[in-house]
Amino acid sequence: MTPQSSHISTDALQIETNAPISTWFRIGGRADRLARPETQAQLAQCLELDPDLKVLGDGANLLVHEAGVDHLVVSMQTGGFKNIEIDDASGLVYAGAGVALPRLISQTVNAGLSGLQGLAGFPATIGGACIMNAGGKFGSIGNHIVEIHAMDRAGRMHNLKASEIEFGYRHSGLNHLLVCSAVFQLQKGDIAELKSELADCMAYKAASQPMNEKSAGCAFKNPTLTDSVQGIGKSGDRVGAGMIIDRAGCKGMTFGGATVSNLHANFITTTTDAKASDVVTLMNQVRTKVQDAFGVTLENEVVIWSRDPETSS
Ligand SMILES: Cc1cc2nc3c(=O)[nH]c(=O)nc-3n(C[C@H](O)[C@H](O)[C@H](O)COP(=O)(O)OP(=O)(O)OC[C@H]3O[C@@H](n4cnc5c(N)ncnc54)[C@H](O)[C@@H]3O)c2cc1C
């Protein structure tokens, strides 16, 4: 399957100034410039304007500093980047980078295709999910990918086979590229069973994570222990960041409008008057408590954008 070409003129590219950046924290600063390309040609135009541009997915893993972002921000949730093609016979599914993952899951489940239903219950675009290799207890998106179509910062397209992509735990190694679309290989399944698995997955998420509060999901990656830690795990084990944050006594910790969730300690939730810097400060406090208690260094899972390259990820 190849990406569909679109017929919209490249001249139609509009640049918004001082544009809000929508994130699931529902806080944070604005973009000096924001573009919504609808085609690969328009995306290449964006790169000519700013080769270091930042791609916004659904903002579900993103914290934007209150001072905003000076790089061009590109939202790919428009035009040809929202296309889905499902080939029922082969189980091959094409999805543009801007397609909402929950929409793709629902369409493939309704088509009787198995694979993506275990990724239900969290917000993402296909582009953001591929970059983060999003997933959880029931697998990761990379397990189902055949190919990713991505643009490099010089505007050249690359078709990357799954074997050429370094999918790992919340890692794809693709962060330098702009994901335009992905092809999935799914298997035939029974629609009623798939719907039931999807419902189980949603119920698990709802019971174990604060899904109705404002957050970016897990703040930190689950760490791999470099030394055995009594009561936590052996050297080489990947352990739950939530468990270790809880054991360090951080549940319920608050700074400004940011709180460590009592339901899942790896979720930091925000009030509407929170500042992005409250979240950063609280994350630093949690990191210090975990380091002091267990000698374990927590790495951010949440991506942070700011004007300062030192604090941007
Ligand atoms: C309530 C809640 C629950 C969550 N639960 C989970 C979970 O169970 N498992 C999990 O893995 N995650 C979870 N998350 C986090 C989030 O859903 C995932 O990380 C998701 O993949 C982010 O996708 P996004 O489109 O929102 O990306 P964004 O947050 O918009 O961006 C994340 C990163 O991807 C980059 N990016 C986005 N699109 C592209 C593109 N097309 N090309 C290049 N780079 C791109 C951005 O520049 C940024 O660096 C949860 C979040 C919330 C709010």
PDBQT file of the ligand as one rigid body, heavy atoms in Angstrom, charges set to zero:
ROOT
HETATM    1  C1  LIG A 401      -5.193   9.574  29.779  1.00  0.00    +0.000 C 
HETATM    2  C2  LIG A 401      -3.965   9.126  29.022  1.00  0.00    +0.000 A 
HETATM    3  C3  LIG A 401      -3.587   7.783  29.049  1.00  0.00    +0.000 A 
HETATM    4  C4  LIG A 401      -2.450   7.357  28.360  1.00  0.00    +0.000 A 
HETATM    5  N1  LIG A 401      -2.118   6.035  28.374  1.00  0.00    +0.000 NA
HETATM    6  C5  LIG A 401      -1.091   5.601  27.620  1.00  0.00    +0.000 A 
HETATM    7  C6  LIG A 401      -0.766   4.221  27.519  1.00  0.00    +0.000 A 
HETATM    8  O1  LIG A 401      -1.432   3.360  28.092  1.00  0.00    +0.000 OA
HETATM    9  N2  LIG A 401       0.286   3.851  26.750  1.00  0.00    +0.000 N 
HETATM   10  C7  LIG A 401       1.044   4.772  26.069  1.00  0.00    +0.000 A 
HETATM   11  O2  LIG A 401       1.992   4.381  25.370  1.00  0.00    +0.000 OA
HETATM   12  N3  LIG A 401       0.775   6.087  26.148  1.00  0.00    +0.000 NA
HETATM   13  C8  LIG A 401      -0.270   6.523  26.889  1.00  0.00    +0.000 A 
HETATM   14  N4  LIG A 401      -0.533   7.856  26.971  1.00  0.00    +0.000 N 
HETATM   15  C9  LIG A 401       0.350   8.818  26.306  1.00  0.00    +0.000 C 
HETATM   16  C10 LIG A 401      -0.046   9.114  24.836  1.00  0.00    +0.000 C 
HETATM   17  O3  LIG A 401      -1.374   8.698  24.620  1.00  0.00    +0.000 OA
HETATM   18  C11 LIG A 401       0.885   8.406  23.838  1.00  0.00    +0.000 C 
HETATM   19  O4  LIG A 401       2.245   8.703  24.068  1.00  0.00    +0.000 OA
HETATM   20  C12 LIG A 401       0.549   8.791  22.398  1.00  0.00    +0.000 C 
HETATM   21  O5  LIG A 401       1.265   7.957  21.535  1.00  0.00    +0.000 OA
HETATM   22  C13 LIG A 401       0.875  10.240  22.081  1.00  0.00    +0.000 C 
HETATM   23  O6  LIG A 401       0.433  10.475  20.764  1.00  0.00    +0.000 OA
HETATM   24  P1  LIG A 401       0.088  11.947  20.290  1.00  0.00    +0.000 P 
HETATM   25  O7  LIG A 401      -0.387  11.878  18.886  1.00  0.00    +0.000 OA
HETATM   26  O8  LIG A 401      -0.788  12.619  21.249  1.00  0.00    +0.000 OA
HETATM   27  O9  LIG A 401       1.529  12.596  20.299  1.00  0.00    +0.000 OA
HETATM   28  P2  LIG A 401       1.982  14.030  20.949  1.00  0.00    +0.000 P 
HETATM   29  O10 LIG A 401       1.785  13.989  22.403  1.00  0.00    +0.000 OA
HETATM   30  O11 LIG A 401       1.287  15.118  20.192  1.00  0.00    +0.000 OA
HETATM   31  O12 LIG A 401       3.506  13.996  20.584  1.00  0.00    +0.000 OA
HETATM   32  C14 LIG A 401       4.375  13.097  21.218  1.00  0.00    +0.000 C 
HETATM   33  C15 LIG A 401       5.709  13.089  20.470  1.00  0.00    +0.000 C 
HETATM   34  O13 LIG A 401       5.519  12.541  19.171  1.00  0.00    +0.000 OA
HETATM   35  C16 LIG A 401       5.947  13.477  18.176  1.00  0.00    +0.000 C 
HETATM   36  N5  LIG A 401       5.072  13.321  17.010  1.00  0.00    +0.000 N 
HETATM   37  C17 LIG A 401       3.719  13.305  16.985  1.00  0.00    +0.000 A 
HETATM   38  N6  LIG A 401       3.290  13.070  15.725  1.00  0.00    +0.000 NA
HETATM   39  C18 LIG A 401       4.393  12.946  14.948  1.00  0.00    +0.000 A 
HETATM   40  C19 LIG A 401       4.621  12.704  13.556  1.00  0.00    +0.000 A 
HETATM   41  N7  LIG A 401       3.626  12.528  12.696  1.00  0.00    +0.000 N 
HETATM   42  N8  LIG A 401       5.902  12.650  13.117  1.00  0.00    +0.000 NA
HETATM   43  C20 LIG A 401       6.933  12.833  13.973  1.00  0.00    +0.000 A 
HETATM   44  N9  LIG A 401       6.792  13.065  15.300  1.00  0.00    +0.000 NA
HETATM   45  C21 LIG A 401       5.535  13.118  15.771  1.00  0.00    +0.000 A 
HETATM   46  C22 LIG A 401       5.819  14.843  18.836  1.00  0.00    +0.000 C 
HETATM   47  O14 LIG A 401       6.644  15.794  18.172  1.00  0.00    +0.000 OA
HETATM   48  C23 LIG A 401       6.275  14.506  20.239  1.00  0.00    +0.000 C 
HETATM   49  O15 LIG A 401       7.679  14.431  20.294  1.00  0.00    +0.000 OA
HETATM   50  C24 LIG A 401      -1.670   8.308  27.641  1.00  0.00    +0.000 A 
HETATM   51  C25 LIG A 401      -2.060   9.656  27.617  1.00  0.00    +0.000 A 
HETATM   52  C26 LIG A 401      -3.195  10.063  28.299  1.00  0.00    +0.000 A 
HETATM   53  C27 LIG A 401      -3.581  11.516  28.226  1.00  0.00    +0.000 C 
ENDROOT
TORSDOF 0
